[in-house]
Amino acid sequence: MTEPGTAPDPRTARAVRGAFAGTLALEAIVVLLVPRTVARFGAGLTWTRLAILLGLAALFVLGAALQRRRHGLLFGTVLQLGLLACGLLTQAMFLLGVVFGLVWYYLLRVRRDLLGGNLLPRWRDQPG
């Protein structure tokens, strides 16, 4: 934990960003496994559903790559809502969305404890 008024260790900040990026990459893999489940249950896999899932997986990969940027953390947080919305395709995805949402919230808390500041930093608070 950093003292007020001191800059956090750059290695700590890099490790925290890596945890966020790794979580988003794992979520992309999970979303890519969903079409098989959707095809077996419910109304089946349509081109629209497949396009939504592939687009969401691509956004998760983009979010993982953006963790070095100023808006990467906010983008990743918004993507958690997209994963939760996949629960409309199959109920198992709703459960996974809740689990990954809780993991994301935990990582935000760890980030706040290690680097200080707000749970989600404001746009002007983040460097570079």
OpenMM code with the backbone's topology and positions (N, CA, C; nanometers):
from openmm import Vec3, app, unit

residues = "MET THR GLU PRO GLY THR ALA PRO ASP PRO ARG THR ALA ARG ALA VAL ARG GLY ALA PHE ALA GLY THR LEU ALA LEU GLU ALA ILE VAL VAL LEU LEU VAL PRO ARG THR VAL ALA ARG PHE GLY ALA GLY LEU THR TRP THR ARG LEU ALA ILE LEU LEU GLY LEU ALA ALA LEU PHE VAL LEU GLY ALA ALA LEU GLN ARG ARG ARG HIS GLY LEU LEU PHE GLY THR VAL LEU GLN LEU GLY LEU LEU ALA CYS GLY LEU LEU THR GLN ALA MET PHE LEU LEU GLY VAL VAL PHE GLY LEU VAL TRP TYR TYR LEU LEU ARG VAL ARG ARG ASP LEU LEU GLY GLY ASN LEU LEU PRO ARG TRP ARG ASP GLN PRO GLY".split()
positions = [
    Vec3(0.0847, -0.1174, 0.0000),
    Vec3(0.0000, 0.0000, 0.0000),
    Vec3(0.0888, 0.1231, 0.0000),
    Vec3(0.0545, 0.2209, -0.0793),
    Vec3(0.1363, 0.3399, -0.0908),
    Vec3(0.0909, 0.4447, 0.0096),
    Vec3(0.1847, 0.5238, 0.0536),
    Vec3(0.1545, 0.6338, 0.1446),
    Vec3(0.0948, 0.7481, 0.0636),
    Vec3(0.0059, 0.8277, 0.1245),
    Vec3(-0.0510, 0.9424, 0.0543),
    Vec3(0.0591, 1.0389, 0.0118),
    Vec3(0.0492, 1.0851, -0.1108),
    Vec3(0.1461, 1.1805, -0.1626),
    Vec3(0.2673, 1.1183, -0.2291),
    Vec3(0.2804, 0.9859, -0.2264),
    Vec3(0.3930, 0.9196, -0.2911),
    Vec3(0.3438, 0.8465, -0.4149),
    Vec3(0.4305, 0.8360, -0.5120),
    Vec3(0.3959, 0.7665, -0.6360),
    Vec3(0.4073, 0.6160, -0.6141),
    Vec3(0.3144, 0.5381, -0.6714),
    Vec3(0.3246, 0.3923, -0.6561),
    Vec3(0.4420, 0.3378, -0.7362),
    Vec3(0.4884, 0.2229, -0.6943),
    Vec3(0.5983, 0.1549, -0.7623),
    Vec3(0.5522, 0.1174, -0.9033),
    Vec3(0.6297, 0.1501, -1.0064),
    Vec3(0.5885, 0.1168, -1.1437),
    Vec3(0.5710, -0.0333, -1.1664),
    Vec3(0.6485, -0.1147, -1.0956),
    Vec3(0.6335, -0.2599, -1.1112),
    Vec3(0.5000, -0.3080, -1.0565),
    Vec3(0.4546, -0.2471, -0.9485),
    Vec3(0.3248, -0.2825, -0.8921),
    Vec3(0.2136, -0.2447, -0.9889),
    Vec3(0.2231, -0.1257, -1.0458),
    Vec3(0.1221, -0.0810, -1.1416),
    Vec3(0.1203, -0.1731, -1.2639),
    Vec3(0.2367, -0.2149, -1.3104),
    Vec3(0.2449, -0.3047, -1.4256),
    Vec3(0.1855, -0.4412, -1.3925),
    Vec3(0.2093, -0.4912, -1.2711),
    Vec3(0.1539, -0.6204, -1.2300),
    Vec3(0.0016, -0.6151, -1.2205),
    Vec3(-0.0500, -0.5046, -1.1703),
    Vec3(-0.1951, -0.4898, -1.1596),
    Vec3(-0.2570, -0.4838, -1.2991),
    Vec3(-0.1970, -0.4079, -1.3897),
    Vec3(-0.2478, -0.4026, -1.5281),
    Vec3(-0.2420, -0.5400, -1.5922),
    Vec3(-0.1392, -0.6167, -1.5618),
    Vec3(-0.1283, -0.7526, -1.6151),
    Vec3(-0.2391, -0.8432, -1.5644),
    Vec3(-0.2782, -0.8262, -1.4390),
    Vec3(-0.3885, -0.9062, -1.3839),
    Vec3(-0.5195, -0.8724, -1.4554),
    Vec3(-0.5421, -0.7448, -1.4813),
    Vec3(-0.6623, -0.7048, -1.5547),
    Vec3(-0.6602, -0.7595, -1.6974),
    Vec3(-0.5453, -0.7491, -1.7630),
    Vec3(-0.5340, -0.7975, -1.9007),
    Vec3(-0.5517, -0.9492, -1.9064),
    Vec3(-0.4948, -1.0201, -1.8112),
    Vec3(-0.5100, -1.1656, -1.8079),
    Vec3(-0.6541, -1.2080, -1.7853),
    Vec3(-0.7253, -1.1355, -1.7007),
    Vec3(-0.8659, -1.1655, -1.6772),
    Vec3(-0.9478, -1.1440, -1.8039),
    Vec3(-0.9214, -1.0354, -1.8740),
    Vec3(-0.9944, -1.0092, -1.9988),
    Vec3(-0.9629, -1.1144, -2.1047),
    Vec3(-0.8390, -1.1589, -2.1112),
    Vec3(-0.8026, -1.2643, -2.2071),
    Vec3(-0.8737, -1.3948, -2.1729),
    Vec3(-0.8818, -1.4264, -2.0457),
    Vec3(-0.9534, -1.5463, -2.0032),
    Vec3(-1.1024, -1.5360, -2.0367),
    Vec3(-1.1586, -1.4187, -2.0202),
    Vec3(-1.2992, -1.3983, -2.0554),
    Vec3(-1.3210, -1.4149, -2.2061),
    Vec3(-1.2243, -1.3721, -2.2868),
    Vec3(-1.2360, -1.3903, -2.4316),
    Vec3(-1.2401, -1.5392, -2.4657),
    Vec3(-1.1579, -1.6179, -2.3998),
    Vec3(-1.1575, -1.7623, -2.4244),
    Vec3(-1.2911, -1.8239, -2.3849),
    Vec3(-1.3437, -1.7820, -2.2707),
    Vec3(-1.4730, -1.8344, -2.2255),
    Vec3(-1.5837, -1.7992, -2.3247),
    Vec3(-1.5833, -1.6759, -2.3739),
    Vec3(-1.6854, -1.6345, -2.4712),
    Vec3(-1.6719, -1.7143, -2.6005),
    Vec3(-1.5514, -1.7510, -2.6390),
    Vec3(-1.5333, -1.8316, -2.7596),
    Vec3(-1.5825, -1.9753, -2.7415),
    Vec3(-1.5960, -2.0199, -2.6180),
    Vec3(-1.6492, -2.1540, -2.5922),
    Vec3(-1.8023, -2.1560, -2.5866),
    Vec3(-1.8641, -2.0412, -2.5800),
    Vec3(-2.0100, -2.0325, -2.5673),
    Vec3(-2.0851, -2.0833, -2.6902),
    Vec3(-2.0414, -2.0579, -2.8144),
    Vec3(-2.1222, -2.1023, -2.9294),
    Vec3(-2.1556, -2.2510, -2.9272),
    Vec3(-2.0662, -2.3318, -2.8806),
    Vec3(-2.0949, -2.4758, -2.8736),
    Vec3(-2.2112, -2.5032, -2.7777),
    Vec3(-2.2127, -2.4339, -2.6666),
    Vec3(-2.3212, -2.4503, -2.5703),
    Vec3(-2.4530, -2.3977, -2.6258),
    Vec3(-2.4480, -2.2815, -2.6893),
    Vec3(-2.5689, -2.2216, -2.7449),
    Vec3(-2.6260, -2.3102, -2.8557),
    Vec3(-2.5399, -2.3738, -2.9325),
    Vec3(-2.5859, -2.4591, -3.0421),
    Vec3(-2.6608, -2.5817, -2.9903),
    Vec3(-2.6247, -2.6304, -2.8733),
    Vec3(-2.6877, -2.7521, -2.8198),
    Vec3(-2.8186, -2.7252, -2.7468),
    Vec3(-2.8313, -2.6066, -2.6875),
    Vec3(-2.9472, -2.5791, -2.6035),
    Vec3(-3.0247, -2.4597, -2.6571),
    Vec3(-3.1507, -2.4509, -2.6191),
    Vec3(-3.2319, -2.3355, -2.6548),
    Vec3(-3.2673, -2.3320, -2.8024),
    Vec3(-3.2695, -2.2118, -2.8572),
    Vec3(-3.3105, -2.1906, -2.9958),
    Vec3(-3.2009, -2.2254, -3.0958),
    Vec3(-3.0835, -2.2551, -3.0487),
    Vec3(-2.9751, -2.2904, -3.1394),
    Vec3(-2.8883, -2.1709, -3.1734),
    Vec3(-2.7867, -2.1977, -3.2501),
    Vec3(-2.6895, -2.0950, -3.2861),
    Vec3(-2.7263, -2.0358, -3.4213),
    Vec3(-2.7563, -1.9076, -3.4224),
    Vec3(-2.7856, -1.8369, -3.5468),
    Vec3(-2.6633, -1.7538, -3.5836),
    Vec3(-2.6636, -1.7019, -3.7050),
    Vec3(-2.5520, -1.6179, -3.7484),
    Vec3(-2.5426, -1.4918, -3.6629),
    Vec3(-2.6571, -1.4395, -3.6226),
    Vec3(-2.6571, -1.3192, -3.5392),
    Vec3(-2.5927, -1.3469, -3.4038),
    Vec3(-2.6313, -1.4575, -3.3416),
    Vec3(-2.5727, -1.4919, -3.2121),
    Vec3(-2.4231, -1.5186, -3.2242),
    Vec3(-2.3842, -1.5863, -3.3295),
    Vec3(-2.2425, -1.6127, -3.3502),
    Vec3(-2.1652, -1.4826, -3.3692),
    Vec3(-2.2201, -1.3904, -3.4460),
    Vec3(-2.1535, -1.2619, -3.4688),
    Vec3(-2.1412, -1.1828, -3.3381),
    Vec3(-2.2446, -1.1869, -3.2551),
    Vec3(-2.2398, -1.1170, -3.1265),
    Vec3(-2.1299, -1.1758, -3.0387),
    Vec3(-2.1234, -1.3072, -3.0317),
    Vec3(-2.0230, -1.3716, -2.9467),
    Vec3(-1.8809, -1.3488, -2.9970),
    Vec3(-1.8624, -1.3587, -3.1285),
    Vec3(-1.7286, -1.3338, -3.1836),
    Vec3(-1.6877, -1.1882, -3.1660),
    Vec3(-1.7836, -1.0978, -3.1822),
    Vec3(-1.7547, -0.9554, -3.1604),
    Vec3(-1.7185, -0.9267, -3.0152),
    Vec3(-1.7912, -0.9890, -2.9239),
    Vec3(-1.7613, -0.9694, -2.7820),
    Vec3(-1.6234, -1.0257, -2.7465),
    Vec3(-1.5900, -1.1419, -2.8013),
    Vec3(-1.4573, -1.1994, -2.7760),
    Vec3(-1.3477, -1.1065, -2.8301),
    Vec3(-1.3713, -1.0488, -2.9471),
    Vec3(-1.2733, -0.9548, -3.0037),
    Vec3(-1.2603, -0.8311, -2.9153),
    Vec3(-1.3711, -0.7846, -2.8597),
    Vec3(-1.3660, -0.6693, -2.7701),
    Vec3(-1.2898, -0.7011, -2.6413),
    Vec3(-1.3025, -0.8245, -2.5930),
    Vec3(-1.2252, -0.8639, -2.4749),
    Vec3(-1.0759, -0.8658, -2.5055),
    Vec3(-1.0384, -0.9139, -2.6219),
    Vec3(-0.8964, -0.9132, -2.6602),
    Vec3(-0.8473, -0.7687, -2.6739),
    Vec3(-0.9298, -0.6836, -2.7343),
    Vec3(-0.8947, -0.5416, -2.7456),
    Vec3(-0.8820, -0.4789, -2.6078),
    Vec3(-0.9744, -0.5127, -2.5178),
    Vec3(-0.9680, -0.4597, -2.3817),
    Vec3(-0.8413, -0.5024, -2.3098),
    Vec3(-0.7983, -0.6261, -2.3318),
    Vec3(-0.6741, -0.6724, -2.2707),
    Vec3(-0.5550, -0.5933, -2.3242),
    Vec3(-0.5573, -0.5639, -2.4522),
    Vec3(-0.4478, -0.4864, -2.5120),
    Vec3(-0.4505, -0.3406, -2.4664),
    Vec3(-0.5675, -0.2896, -2.4322),
    Vec3(-0.5798, -0.1491, -2.3932),
    Vec3(-0.5499, -0.1221, -2.2464),
    Vec3(-0.5106, -0.2208, -2.1714),
    Vec3(-0.4882, -0.1994, -2.0289),
    Vec3(-0.3719, -0.1049, -2.0006),
    Vec3(-0.2881, -0.0812, -2.0971),
    Vec3(-0.1797, 0.0163, -2.0796),
    Vec3(-0.2272, 0.1588, -2.1027),
    Vec3(-0.3407, 0.1729, -2.1637),
    Vec3(-0.3926, 0.3063, -2.1979),
    Vec3(-0.4744, 0.3648, -2.0842),
    Vec3(-0.4985, 0.4924, -2.0944),
    Vec3(-0.5726, 0.5665, -1.9943),
    Vec3(-0.7149, 0.5145, -1.9773),
    Vec3(-0.7798, 0.4775, -2.0841),
    Vec3(-0.9197, 0.4362, -2.0805),
    Vec3(-0.9377, 0.2845, -2.0743),
    Vec3(-0.8297, 0.2097, -2.0638),
    Vec3(-0.8375, 0.0638, -2.0669),
    Vec3(-0.9152, 0.0030, -1.9520),
    Vec3(-0.8972, 0.0562, -1.8321),
    Vec3(-0.9658, 0.0021, -1.7157),
    Vec3(-1.1163, 0.0260, -1.7240),
    Vec3(-1.1543, 0.1441, -1.7678),
    Vec3(-1.2961, 0.1746, -1.7839),
    Vec3(-1.3579, 0.0891, -1.8950),
    Vec3(-1.2854, 0.0698, -2.0035),
    Vec3(-1.3340, -0.0134, -2.1144),
    Vec3(-1.3550, -0.1571, -2.0678),
    Vec3(-1.2605, -0.2097, -1.9909),
    Vec3(-1.2735, -0.3447, -1.9383),
    Vec3(-1.3908, -0.3575, -1.8425),
    Vec3(-1.4159, -0.2542, -1.7652),
    Vec3(-1.5288, -0.2560, -1.6726),
    Vec3(-1.6613, -0.2583, -1.7477),
    Vec3(-1.6704, -0.1823, -1.8545),
    Vec3(-1.7927, -0.1814, -1.9356),
    Vec3(-1.8130, -0.3173, -2.0029),
    Vec3(-1.7043, -0.3831, -2.0406),
    Vec3(-1.7156, -0.5148, -2.1040),
    Vec3(-1.7756, -0.6197, -2.0108),
    Vec3(-1.7626, -0.5976, -1.8809),
    Vec3(-1.8223, -0.6922, -1.7861),
    Vec3(-1.9739, -0.6962, -1.8023),
    Vec3(-2.0331, -0.5837, -1.8374),
    Vec3(-2.1769, -0.5798, -1.8631),
    Vec3(-2.2122, -0.6605, -1.9879),
    Vec3(-2.1248, -0.6577, -2.0877),
    Vec3(-2.1472, -0.7373, -2.2082),
    Vec3(-2.1453, -0.8864, -2.1797),
    Vec3(-2.0555, -0.9275, -2.0929),
    Vec3(-2.0508, -1.0687, -2.0562),
    Vec3(-2.1754, -1.1081, -1.9784),
    Vec3(-2.2206, -1.0202, -1.8927),
    Vec3(-2.3434, -1.0462, -1.8175),
    Vec3(-2.4635, -1.0541, -1.9119),
    Vec3(-2.4638, -0.9725, -2.0159),
    Vec3(-2.5729, -0.9745, -2.1136),
    Vec3(-2.5737, -1.1039, -2.1950),
    Vec3(-2.4618, -1.1737, -2.2011),
    Vec3(-2.4596, -1.3035, -2.2701),
    Vec3(-2.5504, -1.4042, -2.2008),
    Vec3(-2.5918, -1.3735, -2.0803),
    Vec3(-2.6864, -1.4586, -2.0102),
    Vec3(-2.8195, -1.4676, -2.0827),
    Vec3(-2.8455, -1.3747, -2.1737),
    Vec3(-2.9669, -1.3819, -2.2553),
    Vec3(-2.9575, -1.4929, -2.3593),
    Vec3(-2.8354, -1.5316, -2.3957),
    Vec3(-2.8172, -1.6388, -2.4929),
    Vec3(-2.8299, -1.7755, -2.4272),
    Vec3(-2.7698, -1.7889, -2.3106),
    Vec3(-2.7796, -1.9129, -2.2331),
    Vec3(-2.7604, -1.8784, -2.0858),
    Vec3(-2.8364, -1.9436, -2.0001),
    Vec3(-2.8361, -1.9088, -1.8586),
    Vec3(-2.7008, -1.9342, -1.7919),
    Vec3(-2.6253, -2.0286, -1.8416),
    Vec3(-2.4934, -2.0555, -1.7837),
    Vec3(-2.4020, -1.9336, -1.7985),
    Vec3(-2.4191, -1.8586, -1.9052),
    Vec3(-2.3365, -1.7398, -1.9243),
    Vec3(-2.3707, -1.6313, -1.8236),
    Vec3(-2.4947, -1.6288, -1.7770),
    Vec3(-2.5293, -1.5329, -1.6732),
    Vec3(-2.4496, -1.5624, -1.5467),
    Vec3(-2.4405, -1.6891, -1.5115),
    Vec3(-2.3635, -1.7287, -1.3936),
    Vec3(-2.2155, -1.6940, -1.4119),
    Vec3(-2.1602, -1.7238, -1.5291),
    Vec3(-2.0204, -1.6896, -1.5557),
    Vec3(-1.9988, -1.5384, -1.5556),
    Vec3(-2.0981, -1.4646, -1.6057),
    Vec3(-2.0889, -1.3186, -1.6024),
    Vec3(-2.0828, -1.2651, -1.4609),
    Vec3(-2.1617, -1.3241, -1.3721),
    Vec3(-2.1594, -1.2828, -1.2317),
    Vec3(-2.0244, -1.3174, -1.1689),
    Vec3(-1.9742, -1.4371, -1.1964),
    Vec3(-1.8453, -1.4785, -1.1393),
    Vec3(-1.7331, -1.3873, -1.1879),
    Vec3(-1.7267, -1.3624, -1.3193),
    Vec3(-1.6220, -1.2745, -1.3706),
    Vec3(-1.6411, -1.1309, -1.3234),
    Vec3(-1.7642, -1.0888, -1.3055),
    Vec3(-1.7895, -0.9557, -1.2510),
    Vec3(-1.7364, -0.9424, -1.1092),
    Vec3(-1.7538, -1.0463, -1.0291),
    Vec3(-1.7002, -1.0450, -0.8926),
    Vec3(-1.5472, -1.0467, -0.8928),
    Vec3(-1.4887, -1.1223, -0.9847),
    Vec3(-1.3421, -1.1227, -0.9971),
    Vec3(-1.2929, -0.9841, -1.0362),
    Vec3(-1.3618, -0.9197, -1.1301),
    Vec3(-1.3236, -0.7860, -1.1752),
    Vec3(-1.3335, -0.6861, -1.0600),
    Vec3(-1.4412, -0.6952, -0.9809),
    Vec3(-1.4580, -0.6069, -0.8655),
    Vec3(-1.3455, -0.6302, -0.7645),
    Vec3(-1.3108, -0.7558, -0.7415),
    Vec3(-1.2010, -0.7870, -0.6505),
    Vec3(-1.0699, -0.7250, -0.7007),
    Vec3(-1.0441, -0.7368, -0.8305),
    Vec3(-0.9218, -0.6774, -0.8859),
    Vec3(-0.9227, -0.5253, -0.8724),
    Vec3(-1.0389, -0.4625, -0.8867),
    Vec3(-1.0481, -0.3179, -0.8667),
    Vec3(-1.0149, -0.2811, -0.7222),
    Vec3(-1.0610, -0.3626, -0.6283),
    Vec3(-1.0310, -0.3374, -0.4868),
    Vec3(-0.8819, -0.3560, -0.4597),
    Vec3(-0.8226, -0.4604, -0.5168),
    Vec3(-0.6786, -0.4825, -0.4982),
    Vec3(-0.5998, -0.3673, -0.5583),
    Vec3(-0.6421, -0.3215, -0.6750),
    Vec3(-0.5764, -0.2080, -0.7395),
    Vec3(-0.5816, -0.0846, -0.6500),
    Vec3(-0.6989, -0.0584, -0.5939),
    Vec3(-0.7137, 0.0573, -0.5060),
    Vec3(-0.6240, 0.0435, -0.3827),
    Vec3(-0.6164, -0.0766, -0.3262),
    Vec3(-0.5340, -0.0967, -0.2071),
    Vec3(-0.3843, -0.0827, -0.2371),
    Vec3(-0.3424, -0.1313, -0.3529),
    Vec3(-0.1998, -0.1271, -0.3866),
    Vec3(-0.1551, 0.0075, -0.4413),
    Vec3(-0.2394, 0.0687, -0.5246),
    Vec3(-0.1982, 0.1915, -0.5919),
    Vec3(-0.2608, 0.3166, -0.5324),
    Vec3(-0.3616, 0.2997, -0.4476),
    Vec3(-0.4292, 0.4151, -0.3898),
    Vec3(-0.5290, 0.4749, -0.4875),
    Vec3(-0.6020, 0.5722, -0.4410),
    Vec3(-0.6984, 0.6398, -0.5272),
    Vec3(-0.8363, 0.5773, -0.5204),
    Vec3(-0.9179, 0.6079, -0.6192),
    Vec3(-1.0558, 0.5597, -0.6263),
    Vec3(-1.0608, 0.4182, -0.6798),
    Vec3(-1.1786, 0.3567, -0.6633),
    Vec3(-1.1985, 0.2223, -0.7171),
    Vec3(-1.1804, 0.2233, -0.8682),
    Vec3(-1.2494, 0.3147, -0.9354),
    Vec3(-1.2297, 0.3389, -1.0780),
    Vec3(-1.1769, 0.4807, -1.0928),
    Vec3(-1.0540, 0.4979, -1.1399),
    Vec3(-0.9982, 0.6329, -1.1495),
    Vec3(-1.0714, 0.7159, -1.2526),
    Vec3(-1.0775, 0.8436, -1.2228),
    Vec3(-1.1363, 0.9347, -1.3204),
    Vec3(-1.0401, 0.9539, -1.4365),
    Vec3(-1.0928, 1.0012, -1.5479),
    Vec3(-1.0152, 1.0163, -1.6716),
    Vec3(-0.8886, 1.0975, -1.6479),
    Vec3(-0.8986, 1.2077, -1.5775),
    Vec3(-0.7829, 1.2962, -1.5621),
    Vec3(-0.6834, 1.2489, -1.4567),
    Vec3(-0.7216, 1.1475, -1.3759),
    Vec3(-0.6324, 1.0994, -1.2713),
    Vec3(-0.5271, 1.0021, -1.3217),
    Vec3(-0.5517, 0.9391, -1.4357),
    Vec3(-0.4603, 0.8360, -1.4837),
    Vec3(-0.3478, 0.8981, -1.5662),
    Vec3(-0.2262, 0.8486, -1.5484),
    Vec3(-0.1149, 0.8980, -1.6290),
    Vec3(-0.1204, 0.8419, -1.7711),
    Vec3(-0.0587, 0.9155, -1.8610),
    Vec3(-0.0330, 0.8774, -1.9966),
    Vec3(-0.1339, 0.8125, -2.0728),
] * unit.nanometer
topology = app.Topology()
chain = topology.addChain("A")
for resn in residues:
    res = topology.addResidue(resn, chain)
    for name in ("N", "CA", "C"):
        topology.addAtom(name, app.Element.getBySymbol(name[0]), res)
